[in-house]
Amino acid sequence: MRRRRLILHGALLLLLVVTALPAALGPRLSPGSAGWRAAIPSPTPSPSATLAPAETVPDRPAPLALDVAVGQMMAASFGGPSITAGLRHLILDEKVGTVLIFRDNFTDAAGLARLTAQLQALGREAGLPAPLLVAVDEEGGRVMRVTDGVAGLPSELELGRRGPGGVRAAVAATASGLHALGIQLDLAPVADLRTNPADAVIGDRSFGGDPNLVGPLVAAAVNGLHDGGVGATLKHFPGLGGAAGDPHAAMPTDGESLNQWLATQARTFKAGIDAGADAIMTTAVVVPGLDPSGTPALFSKTIVTGLLRQRLQFQGVIVTDGLGMGGITTLYGLPDATVAAVRAGNDLVLLNSVDAAYQASAIEAVKRQVRSGGIGMEQIQLSAGRVIALRARWPQWAPSVVDVSATTPAIEIALTRR
């Protein structure tokens, strides 16, 4: 009798251990996890052993309407210090989700703060799926759009002499100022290597010509922007500085081979990608070694999708250089250029025009292509989703009170989080 009781107690104990084992081991041994599969090998696992419970699978976002999806892929520009009727139309009716700010759009920090707050209000009125994105070129040196209310930056060439730690600290200080004024995305840092003395566009905008030195500095600049609360954009992919000429005037050609590119420019961009860059800007340069067709890089699916998205495994937003550059406008009108950029795999298009009607015609050209099947709706949804994710990544802080003292240039901004 006693032996039977011992057997019964042992069976009950074993049952309790087996029942408690999954809870004790925690989620690492939940069905479908790598630990579960390692602990209990199964050459033909059942669906219940490989799929998470239904309630833990997130719902896929509902597809955006065509107008809204295409609008999230467009960055509008405008002229003057006040929001124009044309820009209002682009945001409210065309659902444009990004505005690129230039120096003529504001007079001082207080004016910029008011402008970004007004733009955010327009975005809310338009019912955009995420806060409107305000972007600016703030590289340092020759390219500083905002010089009031933010810490100044020297050129990258000069800044790089401070080393990665110095670069990160200086860029973070500038980014904090931009963030306080309502800027969410900086079209910087420059990741190009300057390897050709005949280069007419990069010069001291680059950290230098040695990828071993430049890569860590690019990564430090990305980290500094993030420290200050601003998204980072590597530019100008696949790399300027190795070709003679300036794409703002005419389309340059770079004769480097794929192997040369992989050993140079690709390494500095990869350093920025590994540091968490939010976006990468493609540019107008012809590189036959990367695309034998001679298609300019930002319109080349081989370069944009093949090299950047697939080979370098970049998962963020791919943004075009401004489509108003002379090297582009001599070959393409804005509608054709916009369509070509989207087909290549760019997620965000800098329309780069003060003519709102012209920008609207480019947006409509993309929508016509989607309706006719020339561009897949799935591609549009994915691109819009990447841009929306970027906007959600950086919480929007907007100036609520701007007090400009008559006796001091200091600007005090009280911030409220939206």
N, C-alpha and C positions, 0 to 999 in steps of 0.2 A: 504493500500500500504506500509506504513511504517512497519507494522507488518511483511509483506512478506519479506521486505529488511532485517529486523532483523533476521528472520529465515534463510535467505540465508547467511547472514554474519556469523551466528552461525555455520551453516553447514560447511562453508569454514574454519572457525577457527578449528573446530573439525577435519576436514580432514588434516589440517596442523600439528596439534598436533600428530595425529596417524602416519603421514608420518615421522615426526621428531623423534618420540619416540625411535626407535631402535638405531639411531645414537647417541642420547643423552645418552642412557644407555650404549653404548659402547659394546665391545666384550663379556662382561659378560652375555648379553642377546641375543647373536647370536644364530641362530638355531643350536641345537645339544649341547649347553652348559648346565652345571648343573643349572645355574641361569634361563635359558629359561625354562627348564623342571620344575623347582620349581615354577616359576611364572605362567605357564600355564600347569597344570597337564593334562596328556593324557595317559589313560591306554593302548592305542594302537597307539603309535606314528608312523607316516609315515616315510619311509626311509629318506625323505628330512629333517625331524625334528631331526634325530639322527646321521646323517653323516655330516662331514664337507664338504664344497665345494670341488670339485674334484681338483681344482688347489692348495689347501692347503695340500693335502695328499702327503707326500714325497714318491718319487719313491723308491722301494725296490732295494738295490744294486744287480747288476748282479752277478749270482753265479760265484765263482772262479773256474778255471780249477783244476782238481784233483791234479796235481803236485804242483800247487801254494797253494791250500788250505792245503794240508798235510804239505807242507814245513813251513807254518806259525805256525804249531803246534809243531815244533821241535826246540830244542836248542842244538846247536853243541858245542863241546869243541875241543881244539887242544893243542899240546905240543910245548913249546919253545916260544921265544920272537918275532918270525916272522910268518906272515900268511903263512900257508903251502899250497902246491898244493891241498892236500885233502880238506882243509877248503874252498879253492876257488871253488872246484867242488861242495861242499855241498851248497854253497850260489848261485853260478851262474847256476848250472844245477839242483840241487834238490830244489832250491828256499827256503832254510832254512832261516828263518827270525829272529832268535835269536842266539846270541853267548854268552856263559858263560865264563867269564874271571877268570883265576886262577893266583896265585902269580908268577908262572914260565913264564907267558905270557908277562911280562914286567920287566924292571929293575928299573925304576924310573918314576916319574910323567910325565916327558917329553916323555918318551917312551910309556907310556899308552895313552897320548894325541895323539901321532902319530898313534898308533894302532887303536884307536877308529875312528879317521878320515879316515884311510884306510879301515876299515870295512864298514863305511857308504858309501864310494865311491863304494865298491863292491856291496853293497845293491842296490845302484842306477843303477849300471851296470846290475845287475840281473833283474831290473824292478820290484822289490818287491812292493806290494800294499801300503806299509807304510815304513817309515824309519826303517832300521834294528835296532833291540833292543839289547842293550849291557847290560848284567846283571853281578852282582858281589855279593859275600857274604861279607857284611861289618856290622857285628853285634856289634863289640867292644870286648875288652878283648882278648881272645884266638883266635877269628875269625875276623881278620882284614886283608883282602887281599891287601888293598891299605894303605900304611903307609907313603908315600911321597906325599906332595902336598895337603893333607887333614888334618883336625883337628882330632886328635886321640880320641878314645872313650874307657872308662874303660868297664869292664864287665857289663852286665845288672844289676847284683846283687848289684854292687857298685854304678852304675849310679842311680838306683832307689832310693837311699837314698836322692837324691836331690829333690825328689818329682816330680809331673807331669810337673811343669813349668821348672825345671832344666833339666829334660829329654828332653823336647821339644826343648829347646834352644841348648843343646849340640848336639843332633841329627841333628838339622837344620844346624849347622855349618859344620858338617861332610858331610851332603848331598850336601851342596853348593860346597864343594870341589870336590865331585864325579861328580856332574852336570857339573862343569867347565872342567872336564877331559873327558866328553863324555859318562858318565854312566847314563842310564835312569831308571834302576830298581835295587833296593837293595833287596836281598833275606833276609830281616829282617823287623821287629823285631821278636824275639823269643817270642811266646805267651804261651809256655808251662808252666805249673805249676810243680815245683819240689816238689813232695810229698813223694818220696821213696828214702831213703839214699843210696840204692843199685844202683840207677840210675848211669850209667857209661858214659853218653853222654851229658847231659844237665848241671848239676851242676850250676856254677855261670853264665851260659849263660841265665838263667831265672831270672826274676825280683823277684821271690820268690814262696811261696806255698799257699798264701792266695788270692783267686780270688777277694776279696773286695779291696785289695791293688794293685794287679797285673793288673787288668782290666784297671784302669785309666792310669797306666804307659804305657801299650801297646798302648792305644789310643793316649797318648802324643807322643810316638815314631812315630806313623803313621803320626800325624800332623807335627812333626818335619821334617820328610823326605819330605813331601809335601811342607813345607815352603822353603826347600832347592832346590826344583825342581826335586825331584826324586820319582819314584813310590815305594810303600811299599808292602812287602810280609809277611803275617803272617805265622809262622811255629812253630811246625810240626804237622799238623792235622792228627788224632784227639787229639794228645797230647803225647809227650814224657815226661819223668821225673817222671811218676808214675809206670814205669816198670823197673826191673833190666835188665842190659845189654845195648849194643850199636849196633844199626842196621848196622853200618859200618863193624861190625865183624860177627854178627849173628842176626837172626830175634828175637827180644824180644817179650814177651807176657805180656799183661796187663790184670789183672783179674777184673777190675772195671766193675760195672753194668751200664746200661743205665742211671739209676737215679743218680748214683754217678757221672757219666760223665756230666750230665746236670747241676749238682750242682757245678762242679769244672771247668774242662778244657773248656767246652762249653761256659762258661761265659766270659772267657778271650778272646777267639776267637770272640765272639759276640761283645765284647767291641771294638775290632779292626775293625770288619766289620762296626759297627755303626760309627766309625771314618772315614770310607771311604777307607779302605785298597783296593789296586788295585788287589792283588793276594793273594792266600792262597796255601801253599805248603802241599801236602799230603805226608805221610811217611810210612816206612816199619815197622809196628808194628801190631801184631795180638791182637785183642780185641774181644774175643768171646761174651762179653756182648753187643757189638754193632753189630757184625755180627757172628751169631752162626756157620756159615760154617767154620770159622777159616781162611778165606782169608785175607792176609795182607791188611792193610787199603788202601794203594794207589791203589790196584787192586780190591777193593771191591766196586761194584756199590751201595750196601746198604749203605756204609759209604760215598763215594764220592758224589754220586747223591742224595741218600736218606736223609742223615743227613746234609751234607754241602750245597748242592744246594737247597734242598726242605725245610728241617726243619729250618735251620739257614737263609734261604732266601738269600744266597750269590749269587750275580749276576756277579761278576768279573771273573778273570782268575783263574782257578784251575791248579796249576803246580805241577808236581811230584818232589819228592826228586831225587837226582841223581841215575840213574839206575845202576851205576857202584859200588854201595855199596856192601860190602861183604855179608850182609844179603840177598841181592837180587840175586847176581851172583851165589851163591851156589844152588839156586832153579830154576833160569830162565836164559836163554840166552837173549841177548839184543833184538833180534827181537820179541821173545815171550813176553818179559816183556813190550815192547813198545805197542804191540797190546793189551795186557791185561790192560795196563794203559789207553789207549784210550777208550776201551770198558767200563771201569768203569766210565768214564765221565770226565777224566782229559783233559784240553784244551791245555796244553803246557807240553812237555816231555823233561826233562833234560837227554839227551843221555849219558853224562858223560863218554866219551871214547876219547882217543887220536887217535884211529884207524878210519880214515874217511871211509874206506871201510865197516867196521863193522857198523858204524852209517848209512851209505847208505843202508845196508841190512835191518836194522830196519825200515827205512823209506819205503822201497819197500814192506816190509811185511804188513804195514798198508794199502798201496795202493792196494795190492792184496786183502785184506779183504774187502775193499770198492767195488772193482770191482766185487767180488763174492757175495756181499750182506751181508757179515758177520758183517760189520759196515755200518750204514746208511750214505749216502752222506749228508743228512740234518744235522746230528750231526757234521760232519766234517766242514760244512759251518758255523754252529753256533760257534763252537770252534775257527775256524780261525777268524771269525768276532770279537770275544771277545778279542783275542790277538791283532788284528789290532787296535781295539778301545783303548786298553791300550797304544799302541805305539803312537797313535794320541793324547792321553790325555796330554802327556808331550812333549812340543815342543823340537825338537832336536837342541841343541846348540853344535857346534863342534869347537875345537880349530883351529884357522887359522894361528896364529903365536905363536911359542914356543921359548922363549929366555931364555936359561939357563946360568946364569952368572958364570964365572970361579971363582969369588971371594966370592960369596954368594950362599947359598942353596936356596934362594928365587926363585920361578918360576913365571914369568909373562906371562899370557896367554891372548891374545886379542881374544875376542869371536865374532863370527858372527852367526846370526840366519839363519838357513837353512829353 
